[in-house]
């Protein structure tokens, strides 16, 4: 029983990275209406910016906010100079753009910082919390707290502030939002900025464990996509729960189901996500919506 609980606990804390990235995907989807496949690479870029600030001698708690602000600015610039020129009604073009940005950002990161993995300092120290025969590292505890704070802020922003309501209004119906005096370009750029800032959390949480490299978020992005389908991409709480479930199912499947060890441990999580989508297309916590012109 102790082994099962420990594996479950480790799976949930691993799922924190998936949850953070899924939250960024949800934010950009709700703020712009686009599923941004380059979100993982944007998180990698933000982690490298934090790493560079650390190399300058900055405190980790100064480097991380710097990376969050810088990532937000990069997101807004990408929208203004690249994304806005693509037909927002053409999902094929938007998907192609997401893949192009993914490859392009990966190439930029590789050219600037190289492809060799680097050690990213653990912002939460190297302590260990033990209770009831179970153990949690300070990195795991800190990651959970960081993602919880990010989720709480996003829930409040999108449900309790005029800023969040305007982001959602523009994403859902730009024509109607324009009649209210809302500039679609400005608000969609802000949606990109917010999602990139949230994605920084995923990069910072993952880097100390996975090792900082251009390919660091490739697998977590796939897991985050599964989490958005499982929890419902239009639910901030849902995608976080989905990320935790993906981590939990992967850990349990890899340990207790024969043949699912190593890289195949993701099959159980993806299988469950597919079943959920077939039964409830909007996800466990999502809601199907209809937009009237």
KAFENNOR-V235359 format. One record per backbone hydrogen bond with DSSP energy under -0.5 kcal/mol. NH is the residue of the N-H (numbers start at 1). CO is the residue of the C=O. Records with the same first field share a line. If there is no record, write none. Layout:
BEGIN
NH = CO + CO
END
This chain:
BEGIN
5 = 1
6 = 2
7 = 3
8 = 4
9 = 5
10 = 6
11 = 7
12 = 8
13 = 9
14 = 10
15 = 11
16 = 13
17 = 14
18 = 14
19 = 15
20 = 16
21 = 17
22 = 18
23 = 19
24 = 20
25 = 21
26 = 22
27 = 23
28 = 24
29 = 25
30 = 26
31 = 27
32 = 28
33 = 28 + 29
34 = 28
36 = 34
37 = 35
39 = 36
42 = 38
43 = 39
44 = 40
45 = 41
46 = 42
47 = 43
48 = 44
49 = 45
50 = 46
51 = 47
52 = 48
53 = 49
54 = 50
55 = 51
56 = 52
57 = 54
58 = 53
62 = 59
63 = 59
64 = 60
66 = 62
67 = 63
68 = 64
69 = 65
70 = 66
71 = 67
72 = 68
73 = 69
74 = 70
75 = 71
76 = 72
77 = 73
78 = 74
79 = 75
80 = 76
81 = 77
82 = 78
83 = 78
84 = 79
85 = 82
86 = 83
90 = 87
91 = 89
94 = 90
95 = 91
96 = 92
97 = 93
98 = 94
99 = 95
100 = 96
101 = 97
102 = 98
103 = 99
104 = 100
105 = 101
106 = 102
107 = 103
108 = 104
109 = 105
110 = 106
111 = 107
112 = 108
113 = 109
114 = 109 + 110
118 = 212
120 = 118
121 = 119
123 = 121
125 = 122
129 = 136
130 = 128
131 = 134
134 = 131
136 = 129
138 = 127
141 = 137
142 = 138
143 = 139
144 = 140
145 = 141
146 = 142
147 = 143
148 = 144
149 = 145
150 = 146
151 = 147
152 = 148
153 = 149
154 = 150
155 = 151
156 = 152
157 = 153
158 = 154
159 = 155
160 = 156
161 = 157
164 = 157
165 = 161
166 = 162
167 = 163
168 = 164
169 = 165
170 = 166
171 = 167
172 = 168
173 = 169
177 = 173
178 = 174
179 = 175
180 = 176 + 177
181 = 178
182 = 177
183 = 181
184 = 182
187 = 183
188 = 184
189 = 185
190 = 186
191 = 187
192 = 188
193 = 189
194 = 190
195 = 191
196 = 192
197 = 193
198 = 194
199 = 195
200 = 196
201 = 197 + 198
202 = 198
203 = 199
204 = 200
205 = 201
206 = 202
207 = 203
208 = 204
209 = 206
210 = 206
211 = 207
212 = 118
213 = 211
216 = 213
218 = 215
221 = 217
222 = 218
223 = 219
224 = 220
225 = 221
226 = 222
227 = 223
228 = 224
229 = 225
230 = 226
231 = 227
232 = 228
235 = 232
239 = 235
240 = 236
241 = 237
242 = 238
243 = 239
244 = 240
245 = 241
246 = 242
247 = 243
248 = 244
249 = 245
250 = 246
251 = 247
252 = 248
253 = 249
254 = 250
255 = 251
256 = 252
257 = 253
258 = 256
260 = 257
264 = 261
265 = 262
266 = 263
267 = 264
269 = 265
270 = 266
271 = 267
272 = 268
273 = 269
274 = 270
275 = 271
276 = 272
277 = 273
278 = 274
279 = 275
280 = 276
283 = 280
284 = 230
285 = 231
292 = 290
END
